[in-house]
Amino acid sequence: MRVSIPSPLRSYTGARRAVEAHGTTLGEVFADLDRHYPGIRFRMVDEQDAIRPHIRVWINQAPERSLSRCLAEGDEVVIFQALSGG
């Protein structure tokens, strides 16, 4: 499935805006991304296996926070990373 990568994480994907990943759950898709782009999962998922607070994930234009969310091959995953500062 197609996964859109936010600008701050594109250093892991060789500057690609979108990549392909496989899995039947969001967690499996993130694990597949990490196999191809080592280190990217840690930037999105914390040590308690939860999506980090500054990461937002949308699946088929609907927000999602659960790594156990089931996915189908044609789904589109969009990852956003919040910016902060002042």
Backbone as JSON, one array per atom type, in Angstrom:
{
  "sequence": "MRVSIPSPLRSYTGARRAVEAHGTTLGEVFADLDRHYPGIRFRMVDEQDAIRPHIRVWINQAPERSLSRCLAEGDEVVIFQALSGG",
  "N": [[0.84, -1.18, 0.0], [0.31, 2.33, -0.39], [2.24, 4.71, 1.31], [2.38, 7.85, 2.62], [4.99, 10.02, 3.39], [6.07, 12.3, 5.87], [7.85, 15.44, 5.58], [9.93, 15.77, 7.67], [10.71, 13.11, 8.09], [11.72, 12.12, 5.78], [14.41, 11.82, 5.36], [15.0, 9.26, 6.01], [13.88, 7.8, 3.95], [15.25, 8.33, 1.65], [14.54, 10.81, 0.63], [12.08, 10.36, -0.53], [8.67, 11.08, -1.07], [6.53, 9.38, -0.9], [6.12, 5.92, -0.25], [6.06, 2.34, -0.72], [4.53, -0.12, 1.32], [3.9, -3.1, 3.23], [1.46, -5.06, 4.98], [-0.94, -6.33, 7.35], [-1.94, -4.91, 9.41], [-1.69, -1.62, 10.89], [0.53, -1.53, 12.57], [2.1, -3.63, 11.49], [2.63, -2.55, 8.99], [4.2, -0.34, 9.72], [6.36, -1.78, 10.79], [7.26, -3.05, 8.46], [8.04, -0.81, 7.0], [10.21, -0.09, 8.6], [11.94, -2.21, 8.13], [12.75, -1.7, 5.53], [13.59, 0.93, 5.72], [15.57, 1.56, 7.97], [15.21, 2.56, 11.35], [13.12, 4.37, 11.07], [10.68, 3.62, 12.24], [11.03, 3.93, 15.01], [10.96, 6.68, 15.23], [8.29, 7.16, 14.98], [6.87, 5.49, 16.69], [6.63, 4.8, 20.13], [8.42, 3.48, 23.08], [6.51, 2.04, 24.44], [5.02, 0.9, 22.54], [3.19, 2.57, 21.23], [1.73, 5.05, 19.11], [3.63, 7.92, 18.7], [3.02, 11.07, 20.41], [3.32, 13.37, 18.79], [2.96, 12.49, 16.25], [0.71, 11.98, 13.63], [-1.62, 9.89, 12.08], [-3.34, 9.06, 9.17], [-5.76, 7.07, 7.66], [-7.03, 6.28, 4.66], [-8.17, 8.86, 4.61], [-9.16, 9.16, 7.2], [-8.63, 9.75, 10.65], [-6.31, 7.89, 12.68], [-5.21, 6.12, 15.56], [-4.42, 3.68, 16.5], [-2.2, 0.96, 16.45], [-3.07, -1.55, 15.92], [-5.0, -1.43, 14.02], [-6.71, -2.79, 11.35], [-5.75, -3.27, 7.95], [-6.24, -3.0, 4.4], [-4.98, -4.07, 1.2], [-5.31, -1.99, -0.72], [-5.47, 0.35, 0.75], [-4.69, 3.73, 1.77], [-2.11, 5.24, 3.52], [-1.36, 8.01, 5.4], [1.1, 9.89, 6.88], [1.62, 12.34, 9.3], [3.68, 14.8, 10.79], [3.74, 16.67, 13.63], [4.72, 20.05, 14.1], [6.62, 22.0, 16.34], [7.4, 24.69, 18.56], [8.55, 28.05, 19.08]],
  "CA": [[0.0, 0.0, 0.0], [1.04, 3.6, -0.47], [2.41, 5.41, 2.58], [2.93, 9.19, 2.45], [5.98, 10.3, 4.43], [6.22, 13.73, 6.1], [9.18, 15.99, 5.3], [10.97, 15.48, 8.66], [11.12, 11.7, 8.08], [12.16, 11.73, 4.44], [15.83, 11.46, 5.35], [15.02, 7.8, 6.1], [13.38, 7.2, 2.7], [15.97, 8.87, 0.5], [13.78, 11.98, 0.2], [10.83, 9.99, -1.19], [7.44, 11.57, -0.44], [5.64, 8.23, -0.69], [6.76, 4.63, -0.43], [5.17, 1.18, -0.62], [4.74, -0.97, 2.48], [2.94, -4.2, 3.3], [1.06, -5.53, 6.3], [-2.39, -6.41, 7.54], [-2.28, -3.92, 10.43], [-0.83, -0.45, 10.85], [1.79, -1.92, 13.2], [2.87, -4.41, 10.53], [3.09, -1.62, 7.95], [5.33, 0.4, 10.31], [7.48, -2.72, 10.88], [7.76, -3.22, 7.1], [8.78, 0.42, 6.7], [11.48, -0.12, 9.32], [12.82, -3.18, 7.45], [13.29, -1.05, 4.34], [14.15, 2.24, 6.1], [15.89, 1.35, 9.39], [15.13, 3.69, 12.27], [11.94, 5.22, 10.88], [9.61, 3.23, 13.16], [11.3, 4.54, 16.31], [10.56, 8.09, 15.17], [6.84, 7.23, 14.97], [6.3, 4.63, 17.72], [7.45, 4.88, 21.35], [8.84, 2.25, 23.73], [5.31, 1.35, 24.9], [4.36, 0.45, 21.31], [2.1, 3.5, 20.92], [2.11, 6.11, 18.18], [4.12, 9.09, 19.45], [2.02, 12.14, 20.45], [3.48, 14.37, 17.71], [2.7, 11.83, 14.96], [-0.69, 11.76, 13.27], [-1.76, 8.94, 10.98], [-4.66, 9.03, 8.53], [-5.95, 5.93, 6.77], [-8.15, 6.59, 3.77], [-8.69, 10.18, 5.02], [-9.74, 9.11, 8.56], [-7.55, 9.68, 11.64], [-6.13, 6.6, 13.35], [-4.18, 6.11, 16.61], [-4.15, 2.31, 16.94], [-1.34, 0.14, 15.6], [-3.77, -2.8, 15.62], [-6.0, -1.15, 12.98], [-6.58, -3.66, 10.17], [-5.61, -2.58, 6.67], [-6.37, -3.76, 3.16], [-3.9, -3.74, 0.27], [-5.53, -0.73, -1.44], [-5.58, 1.5, 1.65], [-3.65, 4.76, 1.73], [-1.69, 5.69, 4.85], [-0.69, 9.3, 5.37], [1.72, 10.2, 8.17], [1.92, 13.74, 9.54], [4.46, 15.05, 12.0], [3.46, 18.02, 14.14], [5.87, 20.92, 14.35], [6.43, 22.8, 17.55], [8.42, 25.71, 18.75], [7.96, 29.35, 19.32]],
  "C": [[0.88, 1.24, 0.0], [1.05, 4.26, 0.9], [3.07, 6.76, 2.28], [3.79, 9.53, 3.66], [6.12, 11.8, 4.61], [7.67, 14.18, 5.89], [10.23, 15.64, 6.36], [11.45, 14.03, 8.68], [11.66, 11.24, 6.73], [13.65, 11.43, 4.35], [15.99, 9.94, 5.44], [14.68, 7.14, 4.77], [14.11, 7.71, 1.46], [15.23, 10.0, -0.16], [12.49, 11.64, -0.54], [9.63, 10.47, -0.39], [6.48, 10.44, -0.11], [6.43, 6.96, -1.0], [5.7, 3.53, -0.35], [5.54, 0.39, 0.63], [3.64, -2.01, 2.52], [2.67, -4.58, 4.74], [-0.44, -5.56, 6.4], [-2.88, -5.5, 8.65], [-1.33, -2.73, 10.27], [0.52, -0.76, 11.48], [2.69, -2.72, 12.27], [3.41, -3.53, 9.41], [4.28, -0.82, 8.48], [6.56, -0.5, 10.43], [8.1, -2.94, 9.49], [8.54, -1.98, 6.66], [10.16, 0.38, 7.34], [12.46, -1.14, 8.71], [13.5, -2.53, 6.24], [14.02, 0.26, 4.65], [14.47, 2.21, 7.59], [15.87, 2.65, 10.2], [13.86, 4.5, 12.17], [10.84, 4.89, 11.89], [9.8, 3.89, 14.53], [10.91, 6.01, 16.35], [9.05, 8.25, 15.25], [6.18, 6.49, 16.14], [7.22, 4.63, 18.94], [7.75, 3.49, 21.93], [7.67, 1.44, 24.28], [4.46, 0.85, 23.73], [3.1, 1.27, 21.02], [2.62, 4.55, 19.94], [2.49, 7.34, 19.0], [3.11, 10.24, 19.36], [2.12, 13.14, 19.3], [3.27, 13.78, 16.32], [1.2, 11.65, 14.79], [-0.73, 10.85, 12.06], [-3.2, 9.01, 10.48], [-4.68, 7.83, 7.6], [-7.21, 6.21, 5.97], [-8.91, 7.84, 4.25], [-9.39, 10.17, 6.38], [-8.6, 8.97, 9.57], [-7.52, 8.33, 12.34], [-5.01, 6.7, 14.37], [-3.76, 4.71, 17.01], [-3.28, 1.55, 15.94], [-2.01, -1.18, 15.22], [-4.84, -2.63, 14.54], [-5.72, -2.02, 11.77], [-6.56, -2.82, 8.89], [-5.82, -3.54, 5.53], [-5.32, -3.26, 2.18], [-4.1, -2.4, -0.44], [-5.62, 0.5, -0.56], [-4.42, 2.47, 1.45], [-3.39, 5.23, 3.14], [-0.93, 6.99, 4.67], [-0.19, 9.6, 6.78], [2.03, 11.68, 8.21], [2.78, 13.84, 10.78], [4.22, 16.49, 12.4], [4.77, 18.77, 14.33], [5.58, 21.74, 15.59], [7.56, 23.81, 17.65], [7.76, 27.06, 18.97], [8.8, 30.45, 18.79]]
}
